[in-house]
Each structure stands twice: as structure tokens, then as C-alpha cells.
Amino acid sequence: MNEAEYERLKPAIKGATGIDLGFYKPRQMIRRLDGYINRVAGGSVKDFVNLIGSDPGAATSLKEFLTINVTEFFRDPQSWKSLESEVLPELLARSPSLKVWSAGCSQGAEPFTIAMILETLAPHRPHKVLATDLDAAVLERAANGGPYARTELKNLSDAQIDRWFVEQDGKFRVGKDIRKRVTVMRHNLLADRFESGFDLIVCRNVVIYFSEEAKRDLNERFAAALKPGGYFFIGGTETLLDAGAIGFERRSTSFYRRTPEIAVAKAA
């Protein structure tokens, strides 16, 4: 696919999926889409446009491909250990109940992991965990608490599985006590308004294909959506190169804390 074909493809993809490729790095996206179009439309951009415009199933599959819906409880366990042993105790020392946002939550493993940790550290408190994603199909699974395959629970002990999950036909569903602590909602990070007043925002490996301009804008909005002293939790391979300029200070791998000086207007 050449750049001219890619430019013609962008509005068709936006119309079929709601995803605006103008916010993504073009070279990386062209490479990803080339392989995908070869698989589903024999390499023909024209046939691919007709397919996603006429077949809702094809449009849904494309959205799932573009949004990288990977789910696993306690993914990257060392990062979650740092969250549980360092970050959350600091936040709980300032506030008895926390407001948390899992942005780009996919099928729900991440927000449920957070809810489980909070219930362990500070049980029976009115914590608020917001879970959002663009893809309505994966959000339905999150809202239902699964079911999840045993492999998606590989980082949990048997005791944790027994405590937090109900087994059904060889798969596992999050128990009602944890499910009710998580609010699941469809949200487009690139287009929709952000809430504010969060103690913790988690957005891990969601923006890796975004353009640098889109990342910068999002990170500014995330910073503004946090309380002063609130934490931003990102993927282990991600880095905020301009952290200080947008109101963050790096605390450790994957964790940045919002400094008091940032203006809150950018959260809108």
C-alpha cells in the first residue's frame, strides 16, 4: 500500500470503525494494515474498503485488530507489585477511598486487577474504578466479568482465583463483589471529554502506534485529569520523554506522579 492509497483508506476505516488513523503513526500503520488487507482481501485496498463498508462483521474484526485487545490479570507482575506495595499505599494515606481510571481497558482484566488490589489493601471502602475502551464488543465481556480462560489468570495464585472468581465450564468469571466495584463505559480517548479528580490513571500499551503529537496531547490531558500527587501508570516499555514539561515527575519504571503546577484546563 502506498501513501496515496492509505490516505484514501483512512476515511473508510473511520466510517466503519470510528477510529481516526490521523492520530496514528502512518508508517507503522501502513505496515500493519498491509498484512491485514492481504489476509482478508487479497491485498486489494478497493476490495477491502467495500468489505468493511458492507459487512459489519468485517468492520468489527478490523476494530479488534486495530485496538490490540490483549487481556491478562496482573500482566507484568513486577509493575503490579510496585503498584500494590508503593503507589497505592501512598495514595491511600492521603485519601480513604480512591478514584481510578483504567483507560483502554480491553476485556476488563486490568480494572478488575485494580479492584482486587484495593479490596485487599483497603477493604469495604467506596473506591471508584472506571473502565473504558473504544470497542463495544470487548466492553461487553468486561461488563460481564468474563468469562476468562485459565491462561489469562496465570499470574494469580490458586488462593486468589478461589477468592475472586467463579469457575463455570472450565472458564472463570469475576465474582459479583468485585464486578460491582467497576464501572464499564465506552469512551474514545481521542475524541471524548475526560473526567477529572483521579488519584490513579492506568493506560498501558494503548498508545504505542499513536503519533507523537497525539501522545503528547493525551498525556497532557491525563495529567490534567489527575489530582496533584496522583499517579499515571503506563506500560513497562513506554516512557514519557517530556514528563516535566507536561506536569509529571518520574517515580519509577512505569509510574509518573502529577506535580501541583499543571493547569487543569486541559482535561476538558
BAZA-522567 format. One record per residue (C-alpha): residue in three letters; x, y, z. Coordinates in steps of 0.02 Angstrom, whole numbers, plus 50000, padded with zeros to 5 digits. Example, Ala and Ser with C-alpha at 12.3 -4.5 7.8 and 13.67 -1.06 7.14 Angstrom:
<atoms>
+------+-------+-------+-------+
| miza |     x |     y |     z |
+------+-------+-------+-------+
|  ALA | 50615 | 49775 | 50390 |
|  SER | 50684 | 49947 | 50357 |
+------+-------+-------+-------+
</atoms>
This chain:
<atoms>
+------+-------+-------+-------+
| miza |     x |     y |     z |
+------+-------+-------+-------+
|  MET | 50000 | 50000 | 50000 |
|  ASN | 50069 | 50170 | 49953 |
|  GLU | 50035 | 50332 | 50047 |
|  ALA | 49901 | 50388 | 49923 |
|  GLU | 49805 | 50226 | 49949 |
|  TYR | 49825 | 50246 | 50137 |
|  GLU | 49751 | 50422 | 50131 |
|  ARG | 49601 | 50355 | 50034 |
|  LEU | 49583 | 50213 | 50158 |
|  LYS | 49580 | 50323 | 50315 |
|  PRO | 49403 | 50394 | 50295 |
|  ALA | 49335 | 50221 | 50253 |
|  ILE | 49409 | 50149 | 50413 |
|  LYS | 49345 | 50295 | 50515 |
|  GLY | 49171 | 50272 | 50444 |
|  ALA | 49170 | 50085 | 50477 |
|  THR | 49254 | 50082 | 50649 |
|  GLY | 49256 | 50259 | 50719 |
|  ILE | 49446 | 50252 | 50729 |
|  ASP | 49534 | 50405 | 50658 |
|  LEU | 49701 | 50349 | 50586 |
|  GLY | 49755 | 50530 | 50576 |
|  PHE | 49813 | 50510 | 50757 |
|  TYR | 49923 | 50359 | 50718 |
|  LYS | 50100 | 50346 | 50651 |
|  PRO | 50074 | 50319 | 50463 |
|  ARG | 50224 | 50208 | 50426 |
|  GLN | 50187 | 50084 | 50565 |
|  MET | 50002 | 50082 | 50524 |
|  ILE | 50032 | 50054 | 50338 |
|  ARG | 50142 | 49903 | 50380 |
|  ARG | 50010 | 49832 | 50498 |
|  LEU | 49867 | 49859 | 50376 |
|  ASP | 49963 | 49787 | 50229 |
|  GLY | 49972 | 49617 | 50311 |
|  TYR | 49792 | 49626 | 50369 |
|  ILE | 49724 | 49676 | 50198 |
|  ASN | 49825 | 49536 | 50117 |
|  ARG | 49740 | 49411 | 50233 |
|  VAL | 49561 | 49469 | 50217 |
|  ALA | 49552 | 49548 | 50044 |
|  GLY | 49695 | 49476 | 49943 |
|  GLY | 49792 | 49638 | 49954 |
|  SER | 49662 | 49743 | 49863 |
|  VAL | 49628 | 49908 | 49952 |
|  LYS | 49472 | 49934 | 49846 |
|  ASP | 49401 | 49764 | 49892 |
|  PHE | 49445 | 49795 | 50074 |
|  VAL | 49352 | 49962 | 50077 |
|  ASN | 49199 | 49878 | 50001 |
|  LEU | 49212 | 49737 | 50128 |
|  ILE | 49218 | 49844 | 50286 |
|  GLY | 49084 | 49959 | 50216 |
|  SER | 48960 | 49818 | 50181 |
|  ASP | 48999 | 49685 | 50311 |
|  PRO | 48977 | 49734 | 50496 |
|  GLY | 49072 | 49579 | 50548 |
|  ALA | 49223 | 49632 | 50446 |
|  ALA | 49216 | 49806 | 50521 |
|  THR | 49210 | 49732 | 50697 |
|  SER | 49358 | 49619 | 50660 |
|  LEU | 49457 | 49767 | 50595 |
|  LYS | 49419 | 49868 | 50752 |
|  GLU | 49478 | 49724 | 50861 |
|  PHE | 49638 | 49712 | 50758 |
|  LEU | 49673 | 49898 | 50772 |
|  THR | 49637 | 49914 | 50957 |
|  ILE | 49752 | 49769 | 51009 |
|  ASN | 49635 | 49687 | 51135 |
|  VAL | 49757 | 49592 | 51245 |
|  THR | 49695 | 49541 | 51417 |
|  GLU | 49782 | 49460 | 51565 |
|  PHE | 49765 | 49483 | 51752 |
|  PHE | 49920 | 49557 | 51837 |
|  ARG | 50006 | 49573 | 51669 |
|  ASP | 50190 | 49617 | 51703 |
|  PRO | 50181 | 49561 | 51885 |
|  GLN | 50327 | 49667 | 51946 |
|  SER | 50236 | 49827 | 51896 |
|  TRP | 50081 | 49772 | 51989 |
|  LYS | 50186 | 49730 | 52140 |
|  SER | 50253 | 49908 | 52138 |
|  LEU | 50077 | 49975 | 52124 |
|  GLU | 50018 | 49870 | 52272 |
|  SER | 50167 | 49896 | 52386 |
|  GLU | 50217 | 50077 | 52348 |
|  VAL | 50096 | 50180 | 52245 |
|  LEU | 49927 | 50133 | 52317 |
|  PRO | 49983 | 50142 | 52500 |
|  GLU | 50045 | 50319 | 52466 |
|  LEU | 49879 | 50367 | 52387 |
|  LEU | 49777 | 50283 | 52524 |
|  ALA | 49874 | 50378 | 52656 |
|  ARG | 49804 | 50538 | 52581 |
|  SER | 49628 | 50479 | 52543 |
|  PRO | 49524 | 50340 | 52621 |
|  SER | 49442 | 50298 | 52453 |
|  LEU | 49517 | 50317 | 52280 |
|  LYS | 49455 | 50365 | 52108 |
|  VAL | 49541 | 50262 | 51973 |
|  TRP | 49528 | 50258 | 51784 |
|  SER | 49582 | 50110 | 51677 |
|  ALA | 49590 | 50190 | 51503 |
|  GLY | 49590 | 50068 | 51358 |
|  CYS | 49538 | 49927 | 51474 |
|  SER | 49507 | 49798 | 51337 |
|  GLN | 49414 | 49649 | 51408 |
|  GLY | 49424 | 49704 | 51589 |
|  ALA | 49572 | 49613 | 51667 |
|  GLU | 49660 | 49774 | 51712 |
|  PRO | 49519 | 49864 | 51806 |
|  PHE | 49469 | 49705 | 51895 |
|  THR | 49650 | 49681 | 51948 |
|  ILE | 49647 | 49857 | 52021 |
|  ALA | 49483 | 49823 | 52111 |
|  MET | 49553 | 49662 | 52185 |
|  ILE | 49708 | 49751 | 52250 |
|  LEU | 49606 | 49893 | 52326 |
|  GLU | 49491 | 49771 | 52412 |
|  THR | 49645 | 49684 | 52483 |
|  LEU | 49730 | 49844 | 52542 |
|  ALA | 49579 | 49945 | 52596 |
|  PRO | 49426 | 49831 | 52603 |
|  HIS | 49245 | 49889 | 52603 |
|  ARG | 49286 | 50068 | 52556 |
|  PRO | 49190 | 50159 | 52418 |
|  HIS | 49330 | 50159 | 52289 |
|  LYS | 49278 | 50206 | 52112 |
|  VAL | 49357 | 50113 | 51967 |
|  LEU | 49310 | 50174 | 51793 |
|  ALA | 49348 | 50056 | 51648 |
|  THR | 49338 | 50125 | 51471 |
|  ASP | 49375 | 50067 | 51295 |
|  LEU | 49326 | 50111 | 51118 |
|  ASP | 49275 | 49933 | 51070 |
|  ALA | 49097 | 49893 | 51124 |
|  ALA | 49123 | 49705 | 51098 |
|  VAL | 49265 | 49690 | 51223 |
|  LEU | 49173 | 49804 | 51345 |
|  GLU | 49028 | 49682 | 51348 |
|  ARG | 49145 | 49546 | 51408 |
|  ALA | 49217 | 49665 | 51538 |
|  ALA | 49044 | 49713 | 51600 |
|  ASN | 49002 | 49529 | 51622 |
|  GLY | 49162 | 49493 | 51715 |
|  GLY | 49220 | 49372 | 51582 |
|  PRO | 49221 | 49228 | 51560 |
|  TYR | 49411 | 49216 | 51555 |
|  ALA | 49521 | 49069 | 51508 |
|  ARG | 49635 | 48992 | 51639 |
|  THR | 49786 | 49057 | 51542 |
|  GLU | 49726 | 49236 | 51571 |
|  LEU | 49737 | 49203 | 51759 |
|  LYS | 49913 | 49130 | 51753 |
|  ASN | 49986 | 49267 | 51865 |
|  LEU | 49862 | 49233 | 52006 |
|  SER | 49883 | 49107 | 52145 |
|  ASP | 49755 | 48970 | 52174 |
|  ALA | 49700 | 49064 | 52330 |
|  GLN | 49670 | 49224 | 52230 |
|  ILE | 49571 | 49129 | 52099 |
|  ASP | 49465 | 49047 | 52233 |
|  ARG | 49434 | 49215 | 52316 |
|  TRP | 49393 | 49323 | 52165 |
|  PHE | 49322 | 49207 | 52031 |
|  VAL | 49183 | 49084 | 51999 |
|  GLU | 49226 | 48938 | 51885 |
|  GLN | 49099 | 48892 | 51750 |
|  ASP | 49130 | 48753 | 51624 |
|  GLY | 49319 | 48768 | 51636 |
|  LYS | 49319 | 48958 | 51622 |
|  PHE | 49318 | 49092 | 51755 |
|  ARG | 49205 | 49240 | 51789 |
|  VAL | 49244 | 49382 | 51911 |
|  GLY | 49134 | 49373 | 52064 |
|  LYS | 48993 | 49497 | 52089 |
|  ASP | 49076 | 49585 | 52236 |
|  ILE | 49220 | 49642 | 52125 |
|  ARG | 49115 | 49669 | 51969 |
|  LYS | 49004 | 49795 | 52058 |
|  ARG | 49156 | 49898 | 52104 |
|  VAL | 49199 | 49932 | 51921 |
|  THR | 49100 | 50047 | 51806 |
|  VAL | 49119 | 49998 | 51623 |
|  MET | 49090 | 50132 | 51491 |
|  ARG | 49128 | 50159 | 51307 |
|  HIS | 49248 | 50304 | 51280 |
|  ASN | 49356 | 50369 | 51137 |
|  LEU | 49520 | 50436 | 51207 |
|  LEU | 49550 | 50539 | 51051 |
|  ALA | 49380 | 50622 | 51043 |
|  ASP | 49286 | 50617 | 51208 |
|  ARG | 49297 | 50726 | 51362 |
|  PHE | 49399 | 50664 | 51510 |
|  GLU | 49332 | 50660 | 51686 |
|  SER | 49444 | 50737 | 51819 |
|  GLY | 49493 | 50712 | 52000 |
|  PHE | 49575 | 50542 | 51979 |
|  ASP | 49700 | 50476 | 52105 |
|  LEU | 49767 | 50349 | 51980 |
|  ILE | 49755 | 50332 | 51791 |
|  VAL | 49811 | 50171 | 51708 |
|  CYS | 49842 | 50174 | 51520 |
|  ARG | 49962 | 50035 | 51473 |
|  ASN | 50019 | 49992 | 51296 |
|  VAL | 49868 | 50081 | 51221 |
|  VAL | 49952 | 50223 | 51127 |
|  ILE | 50105 | 50135 | 51055 |
|  TYR | 50051 | 50165 | 50875 |
|  PHE | 49990 | 50344 | 50904 |
|  SER | 50083 | 50490 | 50827 |
|  GLU | 50196 | 50589 | 50942 |
|  GLU | 50076 | 50737 | 50931 |
|  ALA | 49929 | 50629 | 50984 |
|  LYS | 50029 | 50554 | 51127 |
|  ARG | 50081 | 50725 | 51189 |
|  ASP | 49902 | 50788 | 51187 |
|  LEU | 49838 | 50634 | 51276 |
|  ASN | 49973 | 50640 | 51409 |
|  GLU | 49934 | 50823 | 51443 |
|  ARG | 49751 | 50779 | 51463 |
|  PHE | 49792 | 50631 | 51576 |
|  ALA | 49898 | 50745 | 51685 |
|  ALA | 49758 | 50871 | 51697 |
|  ALA | 49634 | 50735 | 51742 |
|  LEU | 49738 | 50682 | 51892 |
|  LYS | 49735 | 50761 | 52063 |
|  PRO | 49900 | 50842 | 52116 |
|  GLY | 50007 | 50698 | 52178 |
|  GLY | 49905 | 50572 | 52078 |
|  TYR | 49991 | 50435 | 51980 |
|  PHE | 49997 | 50387 | 51797 |
|  PHE | 50035 | 50202 | 51766 |
|  ILE | 50097 | 50157 | 51591 |
|  GLY | 50175 | 50005 | 51506 |
|  GLY | 50348 | 49946 | 51553 |
|  THR | 50418 | 49984 | 51380 |
|  GLU | 50339 | 50157 | 51373 |
|  THR | 50423 | 50319 | 51426 |
|  LEU | 50364 | 50499 | 51443 |
|  LEU | 50513 | 50590 | 51369 |
|  ASP | 50436 | 50762 | 51405 |
|  ALA | 50366 | 50717 | 51575 |
|  GLY | 50418 | 50876 | 51665 |
|  ALA | 50351 | 50990 | 51530 |
|  ILE | 50176 | 50916 | 51542 |
|  GLY | 50167 | 50908 | 51731 |
|  PHE | 50238 | 50738 | 51779 |
|  GLU | 50386 | 50680 | 51879 |
|  ARG | 50454 | 50505 | 51850 |
|  ARG | 50447 | 50399 | 52008 |
|  SER | 50499 | 50228 | 51942 |
|  THR | 50480 | 50116 | 51791 |
|  SER | 50301 | 50136 | 51728 |
|  PHE | 50249 | 50263 | 51861 |
|  TYR | 50238 | 50453 | 51848 |
|  ARG | 50168 | 50571 | 51979 |
|  ARG | 50075 | 50730 | 51937 |
|  THR | 50156 | 50887 | 52003 |
|  PRO | 50049 | 51026 | 52077 |
|  GLU | 50092 | 51156 | 51946 |
|  ILE | 49997 | 51091 | 51794 |
|  ALA | 49843 | 51187 | 51738 |
|  VAL | 49684 | 51084 | 51748 |
|  ALA | 49603 | 51164 | 51595 |
|  LYS | 49674 | 51034 | 51476 |
|  ALA | 49568 | 50895 | 51548 |
|  ALA | 49417 | 50961 | 51452 |
+------+-------+-------+-------+
</atoms>
